[in-house]
Amino acid sequence: MKFFKDFKRFFNYVVFAAKAELKSEVADSFLSWLWWFLDPLLYMLVYSFIAVVVFKSGVKYFPVFVFLGLNTWQFFSKTVKASVKLVSAKKNIVTKVYVPKFMFVFEKIGVYGFKMIIANLLVVVTMIGYHVPLTWRVVWIIPISLVLVIVTFGISTIIMHFGVFVEDLLNVITVILQLGFYLSGIFYSIESIGKNIVGRVPEPYGSLLVKVNPMALLITDLRRVLLYGENPHWLMLIAWTVAGLLMSLVGVKIIYKFENSYVKVI
């Protein structure tokens, strides 16, 4: 109950802070907000060139395939990485007024979530350009995106707490995220998807990786429902929803318990 009361009370702060951060990012840029489109577009072009031209990938709708994976991963990885030093980055606020520290994570989710939505508008444009046929299963992007937010919040809150006390945690998280990038199937398919895609990871390891790696699961399922008209892994989505909620519960409880000591450390 305290969590929900604090979320309602400080929600306006999250909106204001997220808007301020987005504006500050492009304040001194010549292209301004256009970088929110150009950044994911250029990444997509680079990975598409490497996979299609260099490695001769025959994946159907490959630019869209990469775009979906990249946008999803960027939201998750940037939020998690930013959470490591989030409390110290907000030192001016933490030392002067009380804000529940998990609200800082919601702020980052708002910033990178907005960027992901902008980037996914380019996904829609690319899908139209490649004449990707849509089915009614496209509606499943809503629960898949919700699971993404829950898991990201849960992991980020726990990492944010330990980031206050462990100085070298950022280096460890950077390495883990780099490994996670290659194990999440950003520019290849981990498991087979119907008759369209042949999985690059031999079975049963491909299916196992999708089960134990939430990002591999979410990226695969987004491709299933948007590109190939297939159902997501419902049981695994439910399992990771529960896991994400449990991680969120643990993270929030730890923050409530120790947040008064953060000022002494930073």
Secondary structure, 3 states (H helix, E strand, C coil): CHHHHHHHHHHHHHHHHHHHHHHHHHCCCCCHHHHHHHHHHHHHHHHHHHHHHHCCCCCCCHHHHHHHHHHHHHHHHHHHHHHHCHHHHCHHHHCCCCCCCHHHHHHHHHHHHHHHHHHHHHHHHHHHHCCCCCCHHHHHHHHHHHHHHHHHHHHHHHHHHHHHHCCCHHHHHHHHHHHHHHCCCCCCCCCCECCCECCCCCCCHHHHHHHHCHHHHHHHHHHHHHHCCCCCCHHHHHHHHHHHHHHHHHHHHHHHHHHHHHHHHC
